Amino acid sequence: MGDASMVGLLGRVTGTVGPGLVGEVIVQVRGGAEHFLAYPAAGGERIEPGTVVTVVEYLPPRTVYVSAVYGS
């Protein structure tokens, strides 16, 4: 089970997140910014670099499922 404190945090995509891809996001957490491997929360969603996302699910230690904050 993931750490609930990560869920709802905002991040920014640094490597494209999408189907068949292992993307990357940077999230402001624990007083700094950390990189996480990222997958889309909605299976078919493609999220481009620079997009602001919210963490929907966290799988320790470094994996998150994200969704774009603003519609594309």
PDB file of N, CA, C and O in Angstrom:
ATOM      1  N   MET A   1       0.850  -1.183   0.000  1.00  0.00           N
ATOM      2  CA  MET A   1       0.000   0.000   0.000  1.00  0.00           C
ATOM      3  C   MET A   1       0.891   1.240   0.000  1.00  0.00           C
ATOM      4  O   MET A   1       1.912   1.285   0.686  1.00  0.00           O
ATOM      5  N   GLY A   2       0.490   2.246  -0.779  1.00  0.00           N
ATOM      6  CA  GLY A   2       1.301   3.447  -0.929  1.00  0.00           C
ATOM      7  C   GLY A   2       1.210   4.378   0.273  1.00  0.00           C
ATOM      8  O   GLY A   2       0.369   4.199   1.154  1.00  0.00           O
ATOM      9  N   ASP A   3       2.073   5.354   0.292  1.00  0.00           N
ATOM     10  CA  ASP A   3       2.112   6.357   1.335  1.00  0.00           C
ATOM     11  C   ASP A   3       1.091   7.439   0.996  1.00  0.00           C
ATOM     12  O   ASP A   3       1.242   8.142  -0.003  1.00  0.00           O
ATOM     13  N   ALA A   4       0.063   7.577   1.812  1.00  0.00           N
ATOM     14  CA  ALA A   4      -1.027   8.516   1.531  1.00  0.00           C
ATOM     15  C   ALA A   4      -0.534   9.958   1.461  1.00  0.00           C
ATOM     16  O   ALA A   4      -1.184  10.792   0.831  1.00  0.00           O
ATOM     17  N   SER A   5       0.598  10.274   2.093  1.00  0.00           N
ATOM     18  CA  SER A   5       1.080  11.652   2.082  1.00  0.00           C
ATOM     19  C   SER A   5       1.537  12.082   0.692  1.00  0.00           C
ATOM     20  O   SER A   5       1.629  13.282   0.432  1.00  0.00           O
ATOM     21  N   MET A   6       1.826  11.149  -0.205  1.00  0.00           N
ATOM     22  CA  MET A   6       2.229  11.482  -1.576  1.00  0.00           C
ATOM     23  C   MET A   6       1.015  11.771  -2.457  1.00  0.00           C
ATOM     24  O   MET A   6       1.105  12.558  -3.398  1.00  0.00           O
ATOM     25  N   VAL A   7      -0.107  11.145  -2.159  1.00  0.00           N
ATOM     26  CA  VAL A   7      -1.302  11.284  -2.988  1.00  0.00           C
ATOM     27  C   VAL A   7      -1.809  12.721  -2.905  1.00  0.00           C
ATOM     28  O   VAL A   7      -1.964  13.272  -1.815  1.00  0.00           O
ATOM     29  N   GLY A   8      -2.064  13.318  -4.063  1.00  0.00           N
ATOM     30  CA  GLY A   8      -2.557  14.687  -4.116  1.00  0.00           C
ATOM     31  C   GLY A   8      -1.469  15.725  -4.324  1.00  0.00           C
ATOM     32  O   GLY A   8      -1.768  16.887  -4.600  1.00  0.00           O
ATOM     33  N   LEU A   9      -0.199  15.320  -4.195  1.00  0.00           N
ATOM     34  CA  LEU A   9       0.876  16.279  -4.432  1.00  0.00           C
ATOM     35  C   LEU A   9       0.961  16.615  -5.913  1.00  0.00           C
ATOM     36  O   LEU A   9       0.610  15.806  -6.770  1.00  0.00           O
ATOM     37  N   LEU A  10       1.434  17.823  -6.197  1.00  0.00           N
ATOM     38  CA  LEU A  10       1.602  18.253  -7.580  1.00  0.00           C
ATOM     39  C   LEU A  10       3.025  18.001  -8.032  1.00  0.00           C
ATOM     40  O   LEU A  10       3.969  18.054  -7.244  1.00  0.00           O
ATOM     41  N   GLY A  11       3.157  17.728  -9.315  1.00  0.00           N
ATOM     42  CA  GLY A  11       4.472  17.532  -9.904  1.00  0.00           C
ATOM     43  C   GLY A  11       4.475  18.062 -11.323  1.00  0.00           C
ATOM     44  O   GLY A  11       3.462  18.554 -11.818  1.00  0.00           O
ATOM     45  N   ARG A  12       5.627  17.958 -11.973  1.00  0.00           N
ATOM     46  CA  ARG A  12       5.757  18.386 -13.361  1.00  0.00           C
ATOM     47  C   ARG A  12       6.423  17.259 -14.138  1.00  0.00           C
ATOM     48  O   ARG A  12       7.407  16.675 -13.684  1.00  0.00           O
ATOM     49  N   VAL A  13       5.882  16.963 -15.305  1.00  0.00           N
ATOM     50  CA  VAL A  13       6.418  15.892 -16.140  1.00  0.00           C
ATOM     51  C   VAL A  13       7.751  16.331 -16.739  1.00  0.00           C
ATOM     52  O   VAL A  13       7.852  17.408 -17.327  1.00  0.00           O
ATOM     53  N   THR A  14       8.776  15.484 -16.584  1.00  0.00           N
ATOM     54  CA  THR A  14      10.089  15.763 -17.176  1.00  0.00           C
ATOM     55  C   THR A  14      10.411  14.782 -18.291  1.00  0.00           C
ATOM     56  O   THR A  14      11.300  15.038 -19.103  1.00  0.00           O
ATOM     57  N   GLY A  15       9.697  13.660 -18.341  1.00  0.00           N
ATOM     58  CA  GLY A  15       9.846  12.679 -19.425  1.00  0.00           C
ATOM     59  C   GLY A  15       8.459  12.156 -19.746  1.00  0.00           C
ATOM     60  O   GLY A  15       7.725  11.764 -18.839  1.00  0.00           O
ATOM     61  N   THR A  16       8.084  12.142 -21.019  1.00  0.00           N
ATOM     62  CA  THR A  16       6.717  11.826 -21.440  1.00  0.00           C
ATOM     63  C   THR A  16       6.143  10.605 -20.728  1.00  0.00           C
ATOM     64  O   THR A  16       6.770   9.547 -20.669  1.00  0.00           O
ATOM     65  N   VAL A  17       4.939  10.775 -20.190  1.00  0.00           N
ATOM     66  CA  VAL A  17       4.199   9.716 -19.505  1.00  0.00           C
ATOM     67  C   VAL A  17       3.127   9.238 -20.474  1.00  0.00           C
ATOM     68  O   VAL A  17       2.381  10.051 -21.019  1.00  0.00           O
ATOM     69  N   GLY A  18       3.041   7.924 -20.695  1.00  0.00           N
ATOM     70  CA  GLY A  18       2.006   7.439 -21.603  1.00  0.00           C
ATOM     71  C   GLY A  18       2.000   5.934 -21.707  1.00  0.00           C
ATOM     72  O   GLY A  18       2.836   5.261 -21.105  1.00  0.00           O
ATOM     73  N   PRO A  19       1.048   5.395 -22.480  1.00  0.00           N
ATOM     74  CA  PRO A  19       0.948   3.949 -22.656  1.00  0.00           C
ATOM     75  C   PRO A  19       2.240   3.385 -23.237  1.00  0.00           C
ATOM     76  O   PRO A  19       2.752   3.892 -24.236  1.00  0.00           O
ATOM     77  N   GLY A  20       2.761   2.343 -22.614  1.00  0.00           N
ATOM     78  CA  GLY A  20       3.979   1.697 -23.110  1.00  0.00           C
ATOM     79  C   GLY A  20       5.253   2.465 -22.802  1.00  0.00           C
ATOM     80  O   GLY A  20       6.335   2.065 -23.230  1.00  0.00           O
ATOM     81  N   LEU A  21       5.139   3.560 -22.066  1.00  0.00           N
ATOM     82  CA  LEU A  21       6.309   4.369 -21.726  1.00  0.00           C
ATOM     83  C   LEU A  21       6.487   4.401 -20.214  1.00  0.00           C
ATOM     84  O   LEU A  21       5.516   4.343 -19.461  1.00  0.00           O
ATOM     85  N   VAL A  22       7.734   4.493 -19.785  1.00  0.00           N
ATOM     86  CA  VAL A  22       8.004   4.773 -18.375  1.00  0.00           C
ATOM     87  C   VAL A  22       8.413   6.233 -18.343  1.00  0.00           C
ATOM     88  O   VAL A  22       9.526   6.589 -18.729  1.00  0.00           O
ATOM     89  N   GLY A  23       7.502   7.071 -17.879  1.00  0.00           N
ATOM     90  CA  GLY A  23       7.776   8.498 -17.838  1.00  0.00           C
ATOM     91  C   GLY A  23       8.478   8.898 -16.562  1.00  0.00           C
ATOM     92  O   GLY A  23       8.811   8.061 -15.723  1.00  0.00           O
ATOM     93  N   GLU A  24       8.696  10.197 -16.432  1.00  0.00           N
ATOM     94  CA  GLU A  24       9.351  10.705 -15.230  1.00  0.00           C
ATOM     95  C   GLU A  24       8.696  12.019 -14.834  1.00  0.00           C
ATOM     96  O   GLU A  24       8.361  12.846 -15.681  1.00  0.00           O
ATOM     97  N   VAL A  25       8.520  12.194 -13.530  1.00  0.00           N
ATOM     98  CA  VAL A  25       8.005  13.453 -13.006  1.00  0.00           C
ATOM     99  C   VAL A  25       8.886  13.917 -11.858  1.00  0.00           C
ATOM    100  O   VAL A  25       9.561  13.116 -11.211  1.00  0.00           O
ATOM    101  N   ILE A  26       8.871  15.219 -11.617  1.00  0.00           N
ATOM    102  CA  ILE A  26       9.551  15.780 -10.459  1.00  0.00           C
ATOM    103  C   ILE A  26       8.460  16.311  -9.537  1.00  0.00           C
ATOM    104  O   ILE A  26       7.579  17.060  -9.958  1.00  0.00           O
ATOM    105  N   VAL A  27       8.539  15.904  -8.267  1.00  0.00           N
ATOM    106  CA  VAL A  27       7.508  16.249  -7.291  1.00  0.00           C
ATOM    107  C   VAL A  27       8.163  16.987  -6.122  1.00  0.00           C
ATOM    108  O   VAL A  27       9.225  16.592  -5.642  1.00  0.00           O
ATOM    109  N   GLN A  28       7.512  18.069  -5.671  1.00  0.00           N
ATOM    110  CA  GLN A  28       7.981  18.785  -4.482  1.00  0.00           C
ATOM    111  C   GLN A  28       7.552  17.975  -3.267  1.00  0.00           C
ATOM    112  O   GLN A  28       6.362  17.879  -2.969  1.00  0.00           O
ATOM    113  N   VAL A  29       8.518  17.394  -2.566  1.00  0.00           N
ATOM    114  CA  VAL A  29       8.208  16.524  -1.434  1.00  0.00           C
ATOM    115  C   VAL A  29       9.350  16.576  -0.419  1.00  0.00           C
ATOM    116  O   VAL A  29      10.510  16.755  -0.790  1.00  0.00           O
ATOM    117  N   ARG A  30       9.020  16.421   0.846  1.00  0.00           N
ATOM    118  CA  ARG A  30      10.018  16.380   1.922  1.00  0.00           C
ATOM    119  C   ARG A  30      10.985  17.564   1.882  1.00  0.00           C
ATOM    120  O   ARG A  30      12.181  17.400   2.122  1.00  0.00           O
ATOM    121  N   GLY A  31      10.467  18.749   1.582  1.00  0.00           N
ATOM    122  CA  GLY A  31      11.296  19.951   1.598  1.00  0.00           C
ATOM    123  C   GLY A  31      12.219  20.109   0.407  1.00  0.00           C
ATOM    124  O   GLY A  31      13.089  20.981   0.410  1.00  0.00           O
ATOM    125  N   GLY A  32      12.042  19.275  -0.617  1.00  0.00           N
ATOM    126  CA  GLY A  32      12.870  19.374  -1.811  1.00  0.00           C
ATOM    127  C   GLY A  32      12.101  18.898  -3.018  1.00  0.00           C
ATOM    128  O   GLY A  32      10.877  18.774  -2.979  1.00  0.00           O
ATOM    129  N   ALA A  33      12.817  18.633  -4.089  1.00  0.00           N
ATOM    130  CA  ALA A  33      12.197  18.120  -5.310  1.00  0.00           C
ATOM    131  C   ALA A  33      12.836  16.765  -5.625  1.00  0.00           C
ATOM    132  O   ALA A  33      14.060  16.635  -5.632  1.00  0.00           O
ATOM    133  N   GLU A  34      12.008  15.776  -5.880  1.00  0.00           N
ATOM    134  CA  GLU A  34      12.519  14.430  -6.169  1.00  0.00           C
ATOM    135  C   GLU A  34      11.916  13.903  -7.460  1.00  0.00           C
ATOM    136  O   GLU A  34      10.779  14.219  -7.809  1.00  0.00           O
ATOM    137  N   HIS A  35      12.701  13.093  -8.162  1.00  0.00           N
ATOM    138  CA  HIS A  35      12.245  12.473  -9.403  1.00  0.00           C
ATOM    139  C   HIS A  35      11.617  11.116  -9.113  1.00  0.00           C
ATOM    140  O   HIS A  35      12.096  10.365  -8.264  1.00  0.00           O
ATOM    141  N   PHE A  36      10.540  10.814  -9.828  1.00  0.00           N
ATOM    142  CA  PHE A  36       9.857   9.525  -9.699  1.00  0.00           C
ATOM    143  C   PHE A  36       9.552   8.975 -11.084  1.00  0.00           C
ATOM    144  O   PHE A  36       9.303   9.732 -12.022  1.00  0.00           O
ATOM    145  N   LEU A  37       9.573   7.649 -11.204  1.00  0.00           N
ATOM    146  CA  LEU A  37       9.086   7.007 -12.423  1.00  0.00           C
ATOM    147  C   LEU A  37       7.581   7.196 -12.434  1.00  0.00           C
ATOM    148  O   LEU A  37       6.945   7.128 -11.382  1.00  0.00           O
ATOM    149  N   ALA A  38       7.000   7.431 -13.601  1.00  0.00           N
ATOM    150  CA  ALA A  38       5.587   7.777 -13.646  1.00  0.00           C
ATOM    151  C   ALA A  38       4.837   7.026 -14.735  1.00  0.00           C
ATOM    152  O   ALA A  38       5.346   6.802 -15.833  1.00  0.00           O
ATOM    153  N   TYR A  39       3.624   6.648 -14.399  1.00  0.00           N
ATOM    154  CA  TYR A  39       2.694   6.005 -15.322  1.00  0.00           C
ATOM    155  C   TYR A  39       1.392   6.793 -15.293  1.00  0.00           C
ATOM    156  O   TYR A  39       1.064   7.408 -14.279  1.00  0.00           O
ATOM    157  N   PRO A  40       0.640   6.780 -16.405  1.00  0.00           N
ATOM    158  CA  PRO A  40      -0.640   7.510 -16.395  1.00  0.00           C
ATOM    159  C   PRO A  40      -1.676   6.796 -15.545  1.00  0.00           C
ATOM    160  O   PRO A  40      -1.803   5.573 -15.608  1.00  0.00           O
ATOM    161  N   ALA A  41      -2.422   7.563 -14.745  1.00  0.00           N
ATOM    162  CA  ALA A  41      -3.488   6.984 -13.927  1.00  0.00           C
ATOM    163  C   ALA A  41      -4.606   6.458 -14.829  1.00  0.00           C
ATOM    164  O   ALA A  41      -5.209   5.422 -14.551  1.00  0.00           O
ATOM    165  N   ALA A  42      -4.871   7.192 -15.914  1.00  0.00           N
ATOM    166  CA  ALA A  42      -5.842   6.729 -16.918  1.00  0.00           C
ATOM    167  C   ALA A  42      -5.023   6.050 -18.003  1.00  0.00           C
ATOM    168  O   ALA A  42      -4.221   6.700 -18.673  1.00  0.00           O
ATOM    169  N   GLY A  43      -5.218   4.747 -18.182  1.00  0.00           N
ATOM    170  CA  GLY A  43      -4.365   3.923 -19.036  1.00  0.00           C
ATOM    171  C   GLY A  43      -3.935   4.493 -20.368  1.00  0.00           C
ATOM    172  O   GLY A  43      -2.763   4.378 -20.725  1.00  0.00           O
ATOM    173  N   GLY A  44      -4.833   5.103 -21.117  1.00  0.00           N
ATOM    174  CA  GLY A  44      -4.485   5.567 -22.459  1.00  0.00           C
ATOM    175  C   GLY A  44      -3.986   6.989 -22.538  1.00  0.00           C
ATOM    176  O   GLY A  44      -3.705   7.485 -23.629  1.00  0.00           O
ATOM    177  N   GLU A  45      -3.870   7.659 -21.399  1.00  0.00           N
ATOM    178  CA  GLU A  45      -3.495   9.071 -21.390  1.00  0.00           C
ATOM    179  C   GLU A  45      -2.015   9.258 -21.708  1.00  0.00           C
ATOM    180  O   GLU A  45      -1.164   8.515 -21.219  1.00  0.00           O
ATOM    181  N   ARG A  46      -1.716  10.274 -22.545  1.00  0.00           N
ATOM    182  CA  ARG A  46      -0.335  10.639 -22.839  1.00  0.00           C
ATOM    183  C   ARG A  46      -0.125  12.040 -22.277  1.00  0.00           C
ATOM    184  O   ARG A  46      -0.881  12.958 -22.592  1.00  0.00           O
ATOM    185  N   ILE A  47       0.899  12.203 -21.449  1.00  0.00           N
ATOM    186  CA  ILE A  47       1.143  13.479 -20.782  1.00  0.00           C
ATOM    187  C   ILE A  47       2.544  13.958 -21.179  1.00  0.00           C
ATOM    188  O   ILE A  47       3.543  13.285 -20.926  1.00  0.00           O
ATOM    189  N   GLU A  48       2.586  15.124 -21.800  1.00  0.00           N
ATOM    190  CA  GLU A  48       3.845  15.646 -22.344  1.00  0.00           C
ATOM    191  C   GLU A  48       4.679  16.357 -21.275  1.00  0.00           C
ATOM    192  O   GLU A  48       4.144  16.809 -20.263  1.00  0.00           O
ATOM    193  N   PRO A  49       6.006  16.454 -21.506  1.00  0.00           N
ATOM    194  CA  PRO A  49       6.882  17.176 -20.583  1.00  0.00           C
ATOM    195  C   PRO A  49       6.398  18.608 -20.361  1.00  0.00           C
ATOM    196  O   PRO A  49       5.925  19.268 -21.286  1.00  0.00           O
ATOM    197  N   GLY A  50       6.524  19.071 -19.126  1.00  0.00           N
ATOM    198  CA  GLY A  50       6.110  20.409 -18.762  1.00  0.00           C
ATOM    199  C   GLY A  50       4.708  20.467 -18.179  1.00  0.00           C
ATOM    200  O   GLY A  50       4.320  21.468 -17.577  1.00  0.00           O
ATOM    201  N   THR A  51       3.944  19.382 -18.360  1.00  0.00           N
ATOM    202  CA  THR A  51       2.565  19.348 -17.857  1.00  0.00           C
ATOM    203  C   THR A  51       2.551  19.210 -16.340  1.00  0.00           C
ATOM    204  O   THR A  51       3.310  18.423 -15.774  1.00  0.00           O
ATOM    205  N   VAL A  52       1.687  19.977 -15.689  1.00  0.00           N
ATOM    206  CA  VAL A  52       1.500  19.866 -14.240  1.00  0.00           C
ATOM    207  C   VAL A  52       0.559  18.680 -13.992  1.00  0.00           C
ATOM    208  O   VAL A  52      -0.497  18.564 -14.615  1.00  0.00           O
ATOM    209  N   VAL A  53       0.965  17.814 -13.075  1.00  0.00           N
ATOM    210  CA  VAL A  53       0.197  16.606 -12.769  1.00  0.00           C
ATOM    211  C   VAL A  53      -0.035  16.495 -11.275  1.00  0.00           C
ATOM    212  O   VAL A  53       0.642  17.141 -10.475  1.00  0.00           O
ATOM    213  N   THR A  54      -1.004  15.665 -10.912  1.00  0.00           N
ATOM    214  CA  THR A  54      -1.234  15.350  -9.509  1.00  0.00           C
ATOM    215  C   THR A  54      -0.977  13.860  -9.306  1.00  0.00           C
ATOM    216  O   THR A  54      -1.279  13.047 -10.179  1.00  0.00           O
ATOM    217  N   VAL A  55      -0.422  13.510  -8.157  1.00  0.00           N
ATOM    218  CA  VAL A  55      -0.149  12.107  -7.834  1.00  0.00           C
ATOM    219  C   VAL A  55      -1.454  11.451  -7.401  1.00  0.00           C
ATOM    220  O   VAL A  55      -2.100  11.894  -6.452  1.00  0.00           O
ATOM    221  N   VAL A  56      -1.832  10.394  -8.108  1.00  0.00           N
ATOM    222  CA  VAL A  56      -3.064   9.659  -7.821  1.00  0.00           C
ATOM    223  C   VAL A  56      -2.768   8.431  -6.954  1.00  0.00           C
ATOM    224  O   VAL A  56      -3.561   8.058  -6.090  1.00  0.00           O
ATOM    225  N   GLU A  57      -1.613   7.814  -7.204  1.00  0.00           N
ATOM    226  CA  GLU A  57      -1.216   6.632  -6.438  1.00  0.00           C
ATOM    227  C   GLU A  57       0.299   6.602  -6.339  1.00  0.00           C
ATOM    228  O   GLU A  57       0.996   6.991  -7.277  1.00  0.00           O
ATOM    229  N   TYR A  58       0.810   6.140  -5.203  1.00  0.00           N
ATOM    230  CA  TYR A  58       2.255   6.060  -4.969  1.00  0.00           C
ATOM    231  C   TYR A  58       2.632   4.635  -4.613  1.00  0.00           C
ATOM    232  O   TYR A  58       2.054   4.025  -3.713  1.00  0.00           O
ATOM    233  N   LEU A  59       3.618   4.111  -5.344  1.00  0.00           N
ATOM    234  CA  LEU A  59       4.144   2.771  -5.056  1.00  0.00           C
ATOM    235  C   LEU A  59       5.608   2.926  -4.662  1.00  0.00           C
ATOM    236  O   LEU A  59       6.457   3.170  -5.519  1.00  0.00           O
ATOM    237  N   PRO A  60       5.910   2.787  -3.367  1.00  0.00           N
ATOM    238  CA  PRO A  60       7.298   2.966  -2.917  1.00  0.00           C
ATOM    239  C   PRO A  60       8.235   1.998  -3.629  1.00  0.00           C
ATOM    240  O   PRO A  60       7.810   0.899  -3.988  1.00  0.00           O
ATOM    241  N   PRO A  61       9.506   2.372  -3.846  1.00  0.00           N
ATOM    242  CA  PRO A  61      10.036   3.631  -3.347  1.00  0.00           C
ATOM    243  C   PRO A  61       9.947   4.789  -4.340  1.00  0.00           C
ATOM    244  O   PRO A  61       9.959   5.939  -3.899  1.00  0.00           O
ATOM    245  N   ARG A  62       9.860   4.555  -5.666  1.00  0.00           N
ATOM    246  CA  ARG A  62      10.039   5.669  -6.605  1.00  0.00           C
ATOM    247  C   ARG A  62       9.045   5.651  -7.770  1.00  0.00           C
ATOM    248  O   ARG A  62       9.373   6.144  -8.849  1.00  0.00           O
ATOM    249  N   THR A  63       7.866   5.108  -7.589  1.00  0.00           N
ATOM    250  CA  THR A  63       6.909   5.030  -8.691  1.00  0.00           C
ATOM    251  C   THR A  63       5.605   5.728  -8.320  1.00  0.00           C
ATOM    252  O   THR A  63       5.085   5.565  -7.216  1.00  0.00           O
ATOM    253  N   VAL A  64       5.086   6.516  -9.278  1.00  0.00           N
ATOM    254  CA  VAL A  64       3.816   7.197  -9.066  1.00  0.00           C
ATOM    255  C   VAL A  64       2.919   7.018 -10.286  1.00  0.00           C
ATOM    256  O   VAL A  64       3.394   6.845 -11.408  1.00  0.00           O
ATOM    257  N   TYR A  65       1.629   7.064 -10.042  1.00  0.00           N
ATOM    258  CA  TYR A  65       0.638   7.131 -11.109  1.00  0.00           C
ATOM    259  C   TYR A  65       0.087   8.543 -11.055  1.00  0.00           C
ATOM    260  O   TYR A  65      -0.289   9.023  -9.986  1.00  0.00           O
ATOM    261  N   VAL A  66       0.035   9.221 -12.210  1.00  0.00           N
ATOM    262  CA  VAL A  66      -0.313  10.636 -12.233  1.00  0.00           C
ATOM    263  C   VAL A  66      -1.426  10.927 -13.231  1.00  0.00           C
ATOM    264  O   VAL A  66      -1.692  10.150 -14.147  1.00  0.00           O
ATOM    265  N   SER A  67      -2.058  12.063 -13.022  1.00  0.00           N
ATOM    266  CA  SER A  67      -3.088  12.557 -13.923  1.00  0.00           C
ATOM    267  C   SER A  67      -2.845  14.046 -14.148  1.00  0.00           C
ATOM    268  O   SER A  67      -2.481  14.763 -13.216  1.00  0.00           O
ATOM    269  N   ALA A  68      -3.044  14.515 -15.382  1.00  0.00           N
ATOM    270  CA  ALA A  68      -2.867  15.929 -15.692  1.00  0.00           C
ATOM    271  C   ALA A  68      -3.845  16.756 -14.870  1.00  0.00           C
ATOM    272  O   ALA A  68      -5.008  16.383 -14.716  1.00  0.00           O
ATOM    273  N   VAL A  69      -3.370  17.884 -14.340  1.00  0.00           N
ATOM    274  CA  VAL A  69      -4.211  18.751 -13.519  1.00  0.00           C
ATOM    275  C   VAL A  69      -5.214  19.485 -14.395  1.00  0.00           C
ATOM    276  O   VAL A  69      -6.378  19.632 -14.021  1.00  0.00           O
ATOM    277  N   TYR A  70      -4.770  19.945 -15.559  1.00  0.00           N
ATOM    278  CA  TYR A  70      -5.632  20.699 -16.459  1.00  0.00           C
ATOM    279  C   TYR A  70      -5.925  19.845 -17.690  1.00  0.00           C
ATOM    280  O   TYR A  70      -5.055  19.105 -18.150  1.00  0.00           O
ATOM    281  N   GLY A  71      -7.109  19.937 -18.211  1.00  0.00           N
ATOM    282  CA  GLY A  71      -7.473  19.160 -19.396  1.00  0.00           C
ATOM    283  C   GLY A  71      -6.562  19.493 -20.569  1.00  0.00           C
ATOM    284  O   GLY A  71      -6.079  20.619 -20.687  1.00  0.00           O
ATOM    285  N   SER A  72      -6.329  18.514 -21.433  1.00  0.00           N
ATOM    286  CA  SER A  72      -5.417  18.746 -22.558  1.00  0.00           C
ATOM    287  C   SER A  72      -6.154  19.276 -23.761  1.00  0.00           C
ATOM    288  O   SER A  72      -5.541  19.528 -24.798  1.00  0.00           O
TER     289      SER A  72
END
